[in-house]
Amino acid sequence: MKTPKELQTLKEKMQALQSGDFTVEAENPKIVKCWERLNCGRKDCPAYGKLRCWSIAGTSCHGEVLGQFAHELGDCKKCMVYKESRQDDIGELIEVFNQMAKDIRYNVDERIRSGRETAEEERFSELKDMAAGVAHETRNPLHSIGMATSFLKKKYKDDLMTEFLTIIEDEVRKLNDLTSIFLDFSHPTPINIEPCDINNLVQSAIDNYAQQAEGRHLLIHFQKDKDMPEFFSDSARIMECVSNLLENALEASTDGDIIIVSTKSKNGMAMVSVQDNGPGVPVDEREKIFKPFYTTKTHGPGLGLAVVERSVKELQGRVLLDSVPGKGASFTFLLPMGTAKPT
């Protein structure tokens, strides 16, 4: 008995799937296009112009929107589009195989994504341990150098000696600041949830950089949402995030530029944006700039944006980047506005 062409093709697709080709899909010459069969003009529907609407989430079917993958709801098998697409047992086998292949592909992608996240978390933990180790090993010698420099400065009043010792003191101070940054990154203070007035916090951060901005003829313009309600979050973390973003914006700006800081409440989220009109962030760097110790600056450890992303995530929020090379960058973080302190 001769094997039907559709079954032979299906067999070949199954063998390809077994060999690890998770993109495989068996053709169904009898498949029906839902938008044509139902005379549907809903171009906003995610299934419009595509095949197999029963495997697409959020479709607009028969006057209602379906949520998760429609095949899980069981309704699609009763629909004329699915019935006419499968027609017979062979058609049913083809569609069951295609759905199985799609599910396997989804699960494999999820495992890969999960593996990447686990590897990233492990790397992040290792970097924190390394930073803490470097900071601890550096702090004691720096303290000794500082004490010795102070002693020599008091003992020898020679102008040249004083000049050199002052330079040493300044550099030791910078290195001490750097070790403090490493330690704060490695062992951040616990989350402290309290009532927050985000406009006041942003204004305080701006005030801290006002003198630096004025010295470079930079204008920091604050566009505040006057209707922003007070909500529960971590004031210190928010201040730190705004400060890091402001510092980045100042470094990206040239004399005379304008930096725009704004707050806004939308859909239960508080939004804080810091926008500059500097060189922007190249496309190939956008996924790297939030990684610890990655920096394109001539100074600094490259922890500012990593700290922002970590703090915002710990506060159940997210960070967004919008940038056009040559036309500046805008960093926005969003935080949920809880109306009551979590128990």
N, C-alpha and C positions, 0 to 999 in steps of 0.2 A: 504494500500500500504506500502510495507516494505521500510524503509529509507535506502539508500545506506550506506555502512560501512564508506566511506570517509566523508559523511555528518554527520553521528553520531559522528565520531571522531572530526570533526571540531566543532560541537556543544559543545563537552566536553572541547575543547581548549578555546572556547569563554567564557565558564563559568569560567574556570581557570583564564583567563585574567580579567574578571569582579571581581574576588575574590582577585586580586592584584598580581597575578603571571605574572610579566612582562617578564619573561624569556621563556614563552611558545612559542612553534613553532609547527605548524601542519605539519605532514609528507605528502609528496607527492610522492607516489610510481612511478610516471611517470616522475620525474624530470630528466633533461638531464645535464650531466657534460660538460661544455662548452669546456674545453681543449680537451676532447675526440671527441665531435661532430665536432669541427672545426679543428681537427688535429693540435692543437696549442702546440708548444714546448716552449712557453715563460714562463719559470719558475720564471722570475722576476715579472710577473704580479701578483698583489695582489689577483686575483681570482683563480690562479692556485691551484688545489687541494681542492678547496672549492665549495660549492653549492651556487646557486642564485647569479650569477655574476652581475645581474642587480641591486643588492642592495649594491654593493661594489664600492667605489670611486677609481678613478685612474686606471681603468682596460685598458688593451691593446686589443681593439676590432677592428677587421677588418682593421688592419694597422694603427690605430690611438688611442691615449690615451684619455680616457674620464675623466673629472674632478670630479665634485661633484657627489653625489649619482646618479648613472647612471639612475635610474628610473625617476628622475626629468627631464631628457633630452627627454624622450619620444621615443628615438630611439630603446630602448631595446624591446619594444613591437612589433617592426617590425622584430626583429631578430629571426632566426629559433630556437635558443636555448630556448628563452622564449616561442615561439609558441608551440614547441613540448613538453615543460614542462607542460604547462597548458592543452593542447589538447582539453578539453571540458569545459563546464560551471563550473563543480565542481572543476576542476583543477584551473580555473581562480579564484574561490572563495577562494581556499586554499592559492594561492599566494598573493591575495589582503589582506587576513587576516594576513599572515605572515609579509607582509610589514607594515601593520597597527600596529602590535604588536611591530615591530622593531622601528617604529617612536615613539610610546608611550614610549618605553623603553629609547630611546635616549632623549626625552623631559623630562622624569622623572629624568634621570641622570644629565641633564643640570640644572634642578631646584635644585637638591641636591647640585651640585657643586656651583651654584650661591649662595645658602643659606649659604654654608660653607664660601665662600669668603666674603659675607656680615658680617657674624658673626666674621670672622677674622679681617675685617676692623674695626668693632665696638670694638673688644677687643684691637686692636692696638691703637685706639683713646683713650680708657679708660686708657691704660698703659701710653700713653703720658701725659694725664692729671694728672695721679698719680705721674709720675716722676717729672713733673713741680711743683706740690704741695709740694712734699717732698723737692725738691731743694730750693724752696722759703722759706719754714718753717725752713730749716736747715741753710740757709745762714746768717741770722741775728744773731742767737746765736753763730755761728762760728766766726763772725766778733767781737762780744763782747769778746769771749774767747781769740781771737788773740790779741785784744787791751789790755786786762788785763794781758796777759802773757808778752807782750812787756813792759808794765809798771813795772811789778815785776822784770823783767830781768834787767832793768836799775836801779831799787832801791836797789836790793839785789845782791851783788857781790860774795856771797858764792859759792864755786865750785859745791857743791852738788845741791844747788838750781838752779844754772845755767844749770847743766846737765839735771835736770828734766824739767825745763822750755823749754829747747831746744827740748826735746822729744815732749812736748806738741805742740810747734810751728810746728814741722815736721808733726805731725799727723793732726793738723788743716789745714796745706797746702794740705795734701792728701785729706782730706774731701772737701776742697774748689775745688780741681781739679775734684772730683767726682760729686759735685753739678753742676759744669760747664758742665760736660759730660751729666748729666740729662737734663739740660736746652737746650743744643745744640740738644739733641735727640728730645725733646718736641717741640722746635721751631727752626727748621733748617733755615739757611739763604736761601733766595729765589734763584732759579736757575739763574746763570749768564752766558749766552752763549757768548763765545768769541773764537778767534782763539787759538787752542791748539796744542802744539808740545808734543805729548804724550811721546816720548823718553826722552825729557828734564824733564818732570814731574816725570817720573819713576826714572830717575837718581837722581833727587833732593830728592825723598823719600828715596832712597837707601842711599844717603849721610847722611841723618838724623840719620840712624841706623848704620852707619859704625863703630862708636866708640863702641857701645854696642856689635856689632858682633865681633869686634876685641878683646874685653876684654874676650870673651868666645871662642876665636879661631874658630869662624864660618866664612865661606866664603860665601859672597853673590855674585853670578855670574850673570851678566846681559847679556842676549842674545837678542840684539835689532835688529829689522827689520830696516835696514838703509834706505829702500825705503818707510818707513811709511810717508804718506803725512800729512801736517798740516790740521786740520779740526775743525769745530765749535763744542764746547761742553763747559762744566764747569770745568775749571782748578782746582779750589779749591776742588770740589767734587771728581775729579779723584785722586788728591793727597791724599785726606782723605781715599779713597778706597784702594789705594796701601799701604798706611801707616798701615791701620788696618790689611790688609792681611800679611804684613811683620811682624808686631808685633805678630800675631798668629803663623807665621812660626818660628820666633825666640823662642817663648815659647814652641813650639812643638819639637824643636831641642835640641840635646845634644852637648856638646863641641866637636868641630872638624867636625861637619856636614857641608854640603853644601846646600845652598838655591839657587834655580835657578829662576830668574825673567826673563820673556821673553815678547816681544811685536811682534805682527804680524798683517798684514792686509790681509783680505780674504773676498771676496764677499761683498765689501762695508762696512765691519765691522772692527773695531779696536779691537784686542784681547790683553789682559794683563793677564799673568799667573804668579802665585807665587807657587812654588813647594818646599816642604820640604821632608825629608826622616825620619820623626818622626814616632810616633805610628799609624798614620792614624785615620780615623773617622769610628767608628763602624757603621754597617748598620742600627741599630735601633736608631741611633742619627742623621742620615743625614737629616731628615725632621725637626728636632728640633733645630739644631744649628743656623738657621737663625731667630729664634724667639727671640724677645726682652727678656732680663734678663735670658735667658737660657745659662748656662755656666758649663763647666766641670773643670774650672780652680780653683785654690785656692784663687785667688784674681781677682778683676775687676768685673764690673756690668753685663757683658755678653751682651754688646750692639754693639760690633765691627762688627760682621757679619750682624746683623740686619740693621745697618747703611749702610753697603756696599750694601746689597740687595735693600734697599729703594732708595738710591741715584742712583744706576744703573737703576732701574725701572723708576725713574723720568726722567732719560736721555734716555729713550726708549730702554734700553739694557736689558741684562739678565746675571745671574750668574750661572756658572756650577761648579760642584764638581766631582772630580775623585779621588778615594781613595781606596787603598788596605790595610786592617788592617795589621799593622806591617811593612808596606813598604812606609809609608808617605801619603801625600795628596797634591793635586794640585787644587787650586782655580783659576778659570778663569772668568773674566768679559768681555763682548762684548758690544761695543758701536757703534751705526751707525755713519758713517763718512760723515756728511753733508758737501757739498762743498760751501754752502752759509748760511749766518746767517738767521735763521727763522724770519719772519716778525711778 
